[in-house]
Amino acid sequence: MKVGFFGGNVLKLTEDMHILKPTFFPSVPRLFNRIYGKIQDKFKDAAGVKGMLINQALSSKQYYYKNG
């Protein structure tokens, strides 16, 4: 397990996470929502084959989640 502290700038938290590569990340819901939003933005920007693969993977995951 690794322990680390972010540099103090919330806007650079993703850079800190990339450097630290934490195995456990306690946080507050607001921060998780921010990370989720960034991931969703990247998914929306994906086009072509990459976008198709992302949509197919998400649909498959949701199907299997709903069906046990």
A tleap script that builds the chain and sets N, CA, C and O, in Angstrom:
source leaprc.protein.ff14SB
mol = sequence {
  NMET LYS VAL GLY PHE PHE GLY GLY ASN VAL
  LEU LYS LEU THR GLU ASP MET HIE ILE LEU
  LYS PRO THR PHE PHE PRO SER VAL PRO ARG
  LEU PHE ASN ARG ILE TYR GLY LYS ILE GLN
  ASP LYS PHE LYS ASP ALA ALA GLY VAL LYS
  GLY MET LEU ILE ASN GLN ALA LEU SER SER
  LYS GLN TYR TYR TYR LYS ASN CGLY
}
set mol.1.N position { 0.844 -1.169 0.000 }
set mol.1.CA position { 0.000 0.000 0.000 }
set mol.1.C position { 0.886 1.226 0.000 }
set mol.1.O position { 1.919 1.259 0.670 }
set mol.2.N position { 0.481 2.232 -0.751 }
set mol.2.CA position { 1.224 3.486 -0.826 }
set mol.2.C position { 0.446 4.581 -0.117 }
set mol.2.O position { -0.784 4.607 -0.159 }
set mol.3.N position { 1.160 5.472 0.525 }
set mol.3.CA position { 0.548 6.630 1.173 }
set mol.3.C position { 1.186 7.874 0.578 }
set mol.3.O position { 2.410 7.962 0.477 }
set mol.4.N position { 0.367 8.826 0.189 }
set mol.4.CA position { 0.888 10.069 -0.375 }
set mol.4.C position { -0.082 11.197 -0.117 }
set mol.4.O position { -1.239 10.972 0.238 }
set mol.5.N position { 0.391 12.396 -0.294 }
set mol.5.CA position { -0.422 13.585 -0.096 }
set mol.5.C position { -0.349 14.427 -1.360 }
set mol.5.O position { 0.709 14.565 -1.973 }
set mol.6.N position { -1.496 14.987 -1.738 }
set mol.6.CA position { -1.499 15.810 -2.944 }
set mol.6.C position { -0.793 17.131 -2.660 }
set mol.6.O position { -0.635 17.532 -1.507 }
set mol.7.N position { -0.374 17.797 -3.727 }
set mol.7.CA position { 0.445 18.995 -3.617 }
set mol.7.C position { -0.266 20.216 -3.081 }
set mol.7.O position { 0.385 21.232 -2.840 }
set mol.8.N position { -1.574 20.165 -2.882 }
set mol.8.CA position { -2.304 21.296 -2.339 }
set mol.8.C position { -3.163 22.018 -3.360 }
set mol.8.O position { -4.067 22.763 -2.981 }
set mol.9.N position { -2.905 21.816 -4.644 }
set mol.9.CA position { -3.691 22.449 -5.689 }
set mol.9.C position { -4.703 21.436 -6.213 }
set mol.9.O position { -4.330 20.453 -6.853 }
set mol.10.N position { -5.975 21.677 -5.940 }
set mol.10.CA position { -7.029 20.736 -6.332 }
set mol.10.C position { -7.093 20.574 -7.840 }
set mol.10.O position { -7.438 19.500 -8.333 }
set mol.11.N position { -6.765 21.626 -8.580 }
set mol.11.CA position { -6.816 21.541 -10.035 }
set mol.11.C position { -5.742 20.609 -10.598 }
set mol.11.O position { -5.863 20.144 -11.731 }
set mol.12.N position { -4.701 20.333 -9.825 }
set mol.12.CA position { -3.636 19.437 -10.266 }
set mol.12.C position { -3.706 18.073 -9.579 }
set mol.12.O position { -2.728 17.326 -9.573 }
set mol.13.N position { -4.848 17.757 -9.008 }
set mol.13.CA position { -4.996 16.497 -8.288 }
set mol.13.C position { -4.819 15.288 -9.197 }
set mol.13.O position { -4.235 14.285 -8.787 }
set mol.14.N position { -5.315 15.373 -10.424 }
set mol.14.CA position { -5.162 14.241 -11.338 }
set mol.14.C position { -3.692 13.992 -11.659 }
set mol.14.O position { -3.279 12.843 -11.815 }
set mol.15.N position { -2.897 15.062 -11.760 }
set mol.15.CA position { -1.458 14.886 -11.984 }
set mol.15.C position { -0.818 14.202 -10.781 }
set mol.15.O position { 0.027 13.319 -10.933 }
set mol.16.N position { -1.228 14.619 -9.583 }
set mol.16.CA position { -0.696 13.994 -8.367 }
set mol.16.C position { -1.066 12.516 -8.301 }
set mol.16.O position { -0.248 11.683 -7.911 }
set mol.17.N position { -2.299 12.194 -8.683 }
set mol.17.CA position { -2.732 10.796 -8.676 }
set mol.17.C position { -1.927 9.978 -9.673 }
set mol.17.O position { -1.604 8.819 -9.415 }
set mol.18.N position { -1.606 10.577 -10.805 }
set mol.18.CA position { -0.814 9.883 -11.815 }
set mol.18.C position { 0.583 9.565 -11.282 }
set mol.18.O position { 1.129 8.496 -11.553 }
set mol.19.N position { 1.150 10.491 -10.529 }
set mol.19.CA position { 2.483 10.288 -9.963 }
set mol.19.C position { 2.441 9.286 -8.804 }
set mol.19.O position { 3.273 8.382 -8.733 }
set mol.20.N position { 1.467 9.450 -7.896 }
set mol.20.CA position { 1.391 8.610 -6.695 }
set mol.20.C position { 0.882 7.196 -6.979 }
set mol.20.O position { 1.320 6.239 -6.341 }
set mol.21.N position { -0.043 7.062 -7.939 }
set mol.21.CA position { -0.683 5.776 -8.256 }
set mol.21.C position { -1.181 5.092 -6.973 }
set mol.21.O position { -0.707 4.014 -6.614 }
set mol.22.N position { -2.139 5.728 -6.287 }
set mol.22.CA position { -2.592 5.182 -5.004 }
set mol.22.C position { -3.337 3.866 -5.161 }
set mol.22.O position { -3.991 3.623 -6.175 }
set mol.23.N position { -3.227 3.016 -4.136 }
set mol.23.CA position { -3.971 1.760 -4.114 }
set mol.23.C position { -5.290 1.929 -3.362 }
set mol.23.O position { -6.202 1.115 -3.512 }
set mol.24.N position { -5.389 2.961 -2.570 }
set mol.24.CA position { -6.585 3.264 -1.797 }
set mol.24.C position { -6.767 4.768 -1.849 }
set mol.24.O position { -5.812 5.512 -1.629 }
set mol.25.N position { -8.003 5.239 -2.140 }
set mol.25.CA position { -8.223 6.660 -2.361 }
set mol.25.C position { -9.468 7.145 -1.612 }
set mol.25.O position { -10.538 7.261 -2.208 }
set mol.26.N position { -9.339 7.429 -0.316 }
set mol.26.CA position { -10.492 7.975 0.401 }
set mol.26.C position { -10.744 9.407 -0.059 }
set mol.26.O position { -9.809 10.184 -0.255 }
set mol.27.N position { -11.997 9.737 -0.225 }
set mol.27.CA position { -12.323 11.066 -0.730 }
set mol.27.C position { -13.770 11.412 -0.395 }
set mol.27.O position { -14.457 10.681 0.318 }
set mol.28.N position { -14.206 12.537 -0.926 }
set mol.28.CA position { -15.581 12.996 -0.750 }
set mol.28.C position { -16.321 12.853 -2.077 }
set mol.28.O position { -15.689 12.860 -3.133 }
set mol.29.N position { -17.641 12.723 -2.045 }
set mol.29.CA position { -18.407 12.523 -3.288 }
set mol.29.C position { -18.178 13.608 -4.342 }
set mol.29.O position { -18.189 13.317 -5.538 }
set mol.30.N position { -17.975 14.829 -3.920 }
set mol.30.CA position { -17.790 15.921 -4.881 }
set mol.30.C position { -16.581 15.660 -5.779 }
set mol.30.O position { -16.629 15.912 -6.983 }
set mol.31.N position { -15.519 15.162 -5.197 }
set mol.31.CA position { -14.321 14.887 -5.983 }
set mol.31.C position { -14.554 13.716 -6.931 }
set mol.31.O position { -14.121 13.757 -8.083 }
set mol.32.N position { -15.237 12.672 -6.457 }
set mol.32.CA position { -15.540 11.541 -7.331 }
set mol.32.C position { -16.429 11.982 -8.496 }
set mol.32.O position { -16.261 11.500 -9.616 }
set mol.33.N position { -17.367 12.889 -8.243 }
set mol.33.CA position { -18.215 13.405 -9.313 }
set mol.33.C position { -17.390 14.176 -10.338 }
set mol.33.O position { -17.665 14.109 -11.536 }
set mol.34.N position { -16.391 14.897 -9.876 }
set mol.34.CA position { -15.520 15.642 -10.788 }
set mol.34.C position { -14.718 14.685 -11.674 }
set mol.34.O position { -14.594 14.906 -12.879 }
set mol.35.N position { -14.184 13.635 -11.081 }
set mol.35.CA position { -13.428 12.632 -11.842 }
set mol.35.C position { -14.345 11.936 -12.844 }
set mol.35.O position { -13.972 11.732 -13.999 }
set mol.36.N position { -15.545 11.573 -12.395 }
set mol.36.CA position { -16.531 10.934 -13.274 }
set mol.36.C position { -16.870 11.847 -14.451 }
set mol.36.O position { -16.978 11.387 -15.588 }
set mol.37.N position { -17.037 13.129 -14.180 }
set mol.37.CA position { -17.348 14.086 -15.241 }
set mol.37.C position { -16.241 14.169 -16.278 }
set mol.37.O position { -16.521 14.260 -17.473 }
set mol.38.N position { -14.990 14.139 -15.842 }
set mol.38.CA position { -13.868 14.188 -16.784 }
set mol.38.C position { -13.837 12.937 -17.657 }
set mol.38.O position { -13.555 13.012 -18.853 }
set mol.39.N position { -14.126 11.796 -17.056 }
set mol.39.CA position { -14.156 10.549 -17.832 }
set mol.39.C position { -15.281 10.602 -18.857 }
set mol.39.O position { -15.089 10.219 -20.011 }
set mol.40.N position { -16.449 11.073 -18.446 }
set mol.40.CA position { -17.580 11.171 -19.360 }
set mol.40.C position { -17.277 12.124 -20.514 }
set mol.40.O position { -17.664 11.855 -21.652 }
set mol.41.N position { -16.591 13.231 -20.236 }
set mol.41.CA position { -16.221 14.164 -21.299 }
set mol.41.C position { -15.304 13.503 -22.323 }
set mol.41.O position { -15.455 13.722 -23.526 }
set mol.42.N position { -14.361 12.702 -21.855 }
set mol.42.CA position { -13.456 11.991 -22.774 }
set mol.42.C position { -14.247 10.995 -23.627 }
set mol.42.O position { -13.979 10.843 -24.819 }
set mol.43.N position { -15.222 10.316 -23.010 }
set mol.43.CA position { -16.042 9.370 -23.756 }
set mol.43.C position { -16.859 10.084 -24.830 }
set mol.43.O position { -16.990 9.587 -25.948 }
set mol.44.N position { -17.405 11.244 -24.490 }
set mol.44.CA position { -18.220 11.992 -25.456 }
set mol.44.C position { -17.378 12.482 -26.622 }
set mol.44.O position { -17.871 12.559 -27.747 }
set mol.45.N position { -16.120 12.814 -26.374 }
set mol.45.CA position { -15.236 13.306 -27.433 }
set mol.45.C position { -14.735 12.195 -28.344 }
set mol.45.O position { -14.259 12.466 -29.447 }
set mol.46.N position { -14.835 10.953 -27.899 }
set mol.46.CA position { -14.337 9.826 -28.692 }
set mol.46.C position { -15.215 9.638 -29.927 }
set mol.46.O position { -16.443 9.645 -29.849 }
set mol.47.N position { -14.556 9.473 -31.053 }
set mol.47.CA position { -15.290 9.298 -32.301 }
set mol.47.C position { -14.729 8.088 -33.049 }
set mol.47.O position { -13.690 7.538 -32.684 }
set mol.48.N position { -15.429 7.696 -34.082 }
set mol.48.CA position { -14.962 6.598 -34.926 }
set mol.48.C position { -14.960 5.269 -34.205 }
set mol.48.O position { -15.864 4.974 -33.424 }
set mol.49.N position { -13.955 4.479 -34.464 }
set mol.49.CA position { -13.852 3.134 -33.889 }
set mol.49.C position { -13.723 3.204 -32.372 }
set mol.49.O position { -14.316 2.397 -31.655 }
set mol.50.N position { -12.950 4.168 -31.888 }
set mol.50.CA position { -12.769 4.320 -30.438 }
set mol.50.C position { -14.109 4.586 -29.754 }
set mol.50.O position { -14.409 3.979 -28.726 }
set mol.51.N position { -14.909 5.478 -30.310 }
set mol.51.CA position { -16.219 5.777 -29.755 }
set mol.51.C position { -17.143 4.574 -29.792 }
set mol.51.O position { -17.891 4.322 -28.848 }
set mol.52.N position { -17.083 3.828 -30.897 }
set mol.52.CA position { -17.909 2.631 -31.024 }
set mol.52.C position { -17.532 1.598 -29.962 }
set mol.52.O position { -18.407 0.998 -29.338 }
set mol.53.N position { -16.235 1.393 -29.759 }
set mol.53.CA position { -15.780 0.420 -28.764 }
set mol.53.C position { -16.188 0.839 -27.346 }
set mol.53.O position { -16.590 -0.001 -26.541 }
set mol.54.N position { -16.086 2.119 -27.048 }
set mol.54.CA position { -16.486 2.611 -25.726 }
set mol.54.C position { -17.975 2.376 -25.509 }
set mol.54.O position { -18.379 1.870 -24.462 }
set mol.55.N position { -18.793 2.742 -26.497 }
set mol.55.CA position { -20.241 2.555 -26.370 }
set mol.55.C position { -20.618 1.089 -26.247 }
set mol.55.O position { -21.506 0.739 -25.471 }
set mol.56.N position { -19.954 0.236 -27.003 }
set mol.56.CA position { -20.230 -1.199 -26.942 }
set mol.56.C position { -19.837 -1.763 -25.574 }
set mol.56.O position { -20.571 -2.567 -25.000 }
set mol.57.N position { -18.694 -1.347 -25.056 }
set mol.57.CA position { -18.238 -1.826 -23.751 }
set mol.57.C position { -19.187 -1.382 -22.638 }
set mol.57.O position { -19.518 -2.167 -21.750 }
set mol.58.N position { -19.622 -0.128 -22.689 }
set mol.58.CA position { -20.544 0.369 -21.667 }
set mol.58.C position { -21.892 -0.339 -21.738 }
set mol.58.O position { -22.470 -0.692 -20.711 }
set mol.59.N position { -22.382 -0.543 -22.943 }
set mol.59.CA position { -23.665 -1.255 -23.105 }
set mol.59.C position { -23.566 -2.680 -22.587 }
set mol.59.O position { -24.470 -3.165 -21.907 }
set mol.60.N position { -22.477 -3.341 -22.907 }
set mol.60.CA position { -22.271 -4.709 -22.446 }
set mol.60.C position { -22.209 -4.772 -20.926 }
set mol.60.O position { -22.833 -5.637 -20.311 }
set mol.61.N position { -21.462 -3.862 -20.321 }
set mol.61.CA position { -21.328 -3.828 -18.859 }
set mol.61.C position { -22.684 -3.590 -18.207 }
set mol.61.O position { -23.014 -4.244 -17.217 }
set mol.62.N position { -23.476 -2.663 -18.746 }
set mol.62.CA position { -24.794 -2.385 -18.174 }
set mol.62.C position { -25.718 -3.584 -18.321 }
set mol.62.O position { -26.490 -3.883 -17.410 }
set mol.63.N position { -25.651 -4.271 -19.444 }
set mol.63.CA position { -26.486 -5.445 -19.663 }
set mol.63.C position { -26.174 -6.518 -18.620 }
set mol.63.O position { -27.079 -7.054 -17.980 }
set mol.64.N position { -24.887 -6.825 -18.458 }
set mol.64.CA position { -24.489 -7.872 -17.509 }
set mol.64.C position { -24.723 -7.448 -16.066 }
set mol.64.O position { -24.984 -8.295 -15.212 }
set mol.65.N position { -24.637 -6.172 -15.786 }
set mol.65.CA position { -24.926 -5.680 -14.443 }
set mol.65.C position { -26.413 -5.874 -14.106 }
set mol.65.O position { -26.761 -6.319 -13.013 }
set mol.66.N position { -27.269 -5.534 -15.055 }
set mol.66.CA position { -28.710 -5.656 -14.838 }
set mol.66.C position { -29.165 -7.123 -14.786 }
set mol.66.O position { -30.157 -7.445 -14.132 }
set mol.67.N position { -28.449 -7.991 -15.463 }
set mol.67.CA position { -28.841 -9.400 -15.550 }
set mol.67.C position { -27.989 -10.329 -14.686 }
set mol.67.O position { -27.861 -11.521 -14.966 }
set mol.68.N position { -27.430 -9.773 -13.664 }
set mol.68.CA position { -26.704 -10.602 -12.695 }
set mol.68.C position { -25.292 -10.892 -13.080 }
set mol.68.O position { -24.581 -11.579 -12.347 }
savepdb mol mol.pdb
quit
